[in-house]
Amino acid sequence: MPETRKGAKIKRAMQQTYGAKKGEQVFHASATKGTIRGVHKPAKKSGRRR
């Protein structure tokens, strides 16, 4: 998933704290749970407007 600048910064900090692999897992779990917000770019809506 594409990340925002805020997301990249938080992910980098988590990887330093927990290690490369575990840090990424913790980051994505926190984003999915909703603990941290605004870390992924919003998905573009598809479809045709009428």
N, CA, C and O atoms as a DFTB+ gen file, in Angstrom:
200 C
 N C O
     1  1       0.839      -1.187       0.000
     2  2       0.000       0.000       0.000
     3  2       0.880       1.246       0.000
     4  3       1.898       1.292       0.692
     5  1       0.497       2.231      -0.759
     6  2       1.255       3.482      -0.738
     7  2       1.087       4.187       0.603
     8  3       0.011       4.175       1.201
     9  1       2.134       4.776       1.042
    10  2       2.102       5.442       2.337
    11  2       2.265       6.943       2.172
    12  3       2.800       7.421       1.172
    13  1       1.800       7.666       3.156
    14  2       2.018       9.103       3.196
    15  2       3.367       9.356       3.863
    16  3       4.017       8.421       4.331
    17  1       3.779      10.601       3.906
    18  2       5.036      10.930       4.601
    19  2       4.942      10.560       6.074
    20  3       5.892      10.046       6.664
    21  1       3.782      10.831       6.653
    22  2       3.565      10.494       8.064
    23  2       3.716       8.981       8.274
    24  3       4.330       8.543       9.246
    25  1       3.155       8.192       7.358
    26  2       3.244       6.740       7.452
    27  2       4.664       6.232       7.345
    28  3       5.074       5.336       8.082
    29  1       5.416       6.816       6.416
    30  2       6.807       6.391       6.234
    31  2       7.641       6.702       7.473
    32  3       8.505       5.917       7.864
    33  1       7.376       7.838       8.078
    34  2       8.121       8.235       9.283
    35  2       7.815       7.297      10.450
    36  3       8.722       6.862      11.160
    37  1       6.540       6.992      10.642
    38  2       6.136       6.100      11.733
    39  2       6.673       4.687      11.501
    40  3       7.146       4.032      12.429
    41  1       6.593       4.231      10.254
    42  2       7.085       2.889       9.926
    43  2       8.579       2.775      10.182
    44  3       9.046       1.771      10.721
    45  1       9.325       3.796       9.800
    46  2      10.779       3.800      10.021
    47  2      11.088       3.735      11.515
    48  3      11.994       3.015      11.931
    49  1      10.342       4.480      12.316
    50  2      10.559       4.480      13.761
    51  2      10.232       3.110      14.368
    52  3      10.941       2.631      15.253
    53  1       9.163       2.492      13.889
    54  2       8.794       1.166      14.399
    55  2       9.823       0.118      14.009
    56  3      10.107      -0.792      14.788
    57  1      10.385       0.237      12.805
    58  2      11.407      -0.714      12.373
    59  2      12.680      -0.565      13.192
    60  3      13.374      -1.552      13.436
    61  1      12.995       0.640      13.615
    62  2      14.162       0.833      14.474
    63  2      13.919       0.239      15.858
    64  3      14.832      -0.304      16.481
    65  1      12.689       0.348      16.324
    66  2      12.350      -0.157      17.655
    67  2      12.231      -1.681      17.676
    68  3      12.811      -2.338      18.541
    69  1      11.476      -2.246      16.718
    70  2      11.139      -3.663      16.746
    71  2      11.955      -4.533      15.802
    72  3      11.857      -5.759      15.863
    73  1      12.750      -3.934      14.937
    74  2      13.461      -4.687      13.905
    75  2      12.716      -4.560      12.588
    76  3      11.555      -4.153      12.568
    77  1      13.370      -4.904      11.494
    78  2      12.809      -4.663      10.165
    79  2      11.486      -5.399       9.932
    80  3      10.493      -4.775       9.558
    81  1      11.464      -6.693      10.144
    82  2      10.274      -7.483       9.828
    83  2       9.144      -7.251      10.836
    84  3       8.002      -7.008      10.447
    85  1       9.461      -7.325      12.106
    86  2       8.446      -7.149      13.145
    87  2       7.907      -5.719      13.151
    88  3       6.725      -5.502      13.416
    89  1       8.772      -4.747      12.861
    90  2       8.347      -3.352      12.806
    91  2       7.306      -3.116      11.734
    92  3       6.352      -2.365      11.937
    93  1       7.490      -3.757      10.594
    94  2       6.512      -3.625       9.511
    95  2       5.191      -4.285       9.895
    96  3       4.123      -3.760       9.581
    97  1       5.255      -5.422      10.566
    98  2       4.038      -6.101      11.018
    99  2       3.266      -5.239      12.019
   100  3       2.044      -5.116      11.931
   101  1       3.980      -4.653      12.958
   102  2       3.348      -3.818      13.978
   103  2       2.728      -2.575      13.332
   104  3       1.631      -2.156      13.701
   105  1       3.439      -1.993      12.370
   106  2       2.934      -0.813      11.671
   107  2       1.616      -1.117      10.969
   108  3       0.638      -0.391      11.145
   109  1       1.585      -2.185      10.174
   110  2       0.372      -2.508       9.425
   111  2      -0.767      -2.942      10.348
   112  3      -1.929      -2.649      10.067
   113  1      -0.456      -3.626      11.427
   114  2      -1.489      -4.021      12.381
   115  2      -2.095      -2.790      13.062
   116  3      -3.307      -2.729      13.272
   117  1      -1.263      -1.827      13.399
   118  2      -1.746      -0.595      14.030
   119  2      -2.609       0.209      13.067
   120  3      -3.623       0.781      13.469
   121  1      -2.211       0.253      11.800
   122  2      -2.987       0.983      10.794
   123  2      -4.339       0.311      10.557
   124  3      -5.358       0.987      10.422
   125  1      -4.342      -1.019      10.508
   126  2      -5.581      -1.758      10.289
   127  2      -6.530      -1.595      11.470
   128  3      -7.736      -1.426      11.288
   129  1      -5.983      -1.647      12.672
   130  2      -6.800      -1.517      13.871
   131  2      -7.368      -0.111      14.015
   132  3      -8.444       0.072      14.584
   133  1      -6.648       0.880      13.499
   134  2      -7.105       2.256      13.597
   135  2      -6.386       3.041      14.667
   136  3      -6.757       4.178      14.959
   137  1      -5.361       2.450      15.257
   138  2      -4.581       3.132      16.285
   139  2      -3.869       4.337      15.705
   140  3      -3.816       5.396      16.331
   141  1      -3.320       4.178      14.505
   142  2      -2.702       5.299      13.812
   143  2      -3.495       5.551      12.534
   144  3      -3.844       4.618      11.810
   145  1      -3.775       6.827      12.267
   146  2      -4.581       7.178      11.101
   147  2      -3.800       8.075      10.170
   148  3      -2.847       8.742      10.574
   149  1      -4.213       8.081       8.930
   150  2      -3.589       8.948       7.946
   151  2      -2.229       8.475       7.480
   152  3      -1.405       9.282       7.051
   153  1      -1.980       7.168       7.560
   154  2      -0.670       6.654       7.169
   155  2      -0.692       6.026       5.775
   156  3       0.366       5.798       5.190
   157  1      -1.870       5.745       5.240
   158  2      -2.004       5.204       3.898
   159  2      -2.778       6.205       3.046
   160  3      -3.704       6.861       3.524
   161  1      -2.389       6.311       1.787
   162  2      -3.106       7.187       0.870
   163  2      -4.483       6.586       0.618
   164  3      -4.610       5.368       0.490
   165  1      -5.506       7.415       0.547
   166  2      -6.851       6.879       0.322
   167  2      -6.980       6.266      -1.064
   168  3      -6.380       6.747      -2.026
   169  1      -7.759       5.215      -1.156
   170  2      -7.978       4.546      -2.433
   171  2      -8.847       5.428      -3.328
   172  3      -9.788       6.075      -2.868
   173  1      -8.515       5.436      -4.586
   174  2      -9.309       6.216      -5.526
   175  2     -10.594       5.457      -5.830
   176  3     -10.588       4.239      -6.008
   177  1     -11.679       6.190      -5.887
   178  2     -12.962       5.583      -6.204
   179  2     -13.064       5.390      -7.710
   180  3     -12.749       6.285      -8.495
   181  1     -13.502       4.222      -8.085
   182  2     -13.642       3.948      -9.511
   183  2     -15.117       4.028      -9.889
   184  3     -15.997       4.040      -9.028
   185  1     -15.356       4.080     -11.142
   186  2     -16.721       4.115     -11.604
   187  2     -16.963       5.358     -12.446
   188  3     -16.201       6.325     -12.410
   189  1     -18.022       5.298     -13.184
   190  2     -18.335       6.383     -14.088
   191  2     -19.384       7.284     -13.463
   192  3     -20.359       6.808     -12.881
   193  1     -19.182       8.573     -13.585
   194  2     -20.161       9.532     -13.067
   195  2     -21.203       9.816     -14.139
   196  3     -20.903       9.853     -15.332
   197  1     -22.383      10.008     -13.702
   198  2     -23.459      10.327     -14.650
   199  2     -24.016      11.682     -14.372
   200  3     -24.931      12.128     -15.064
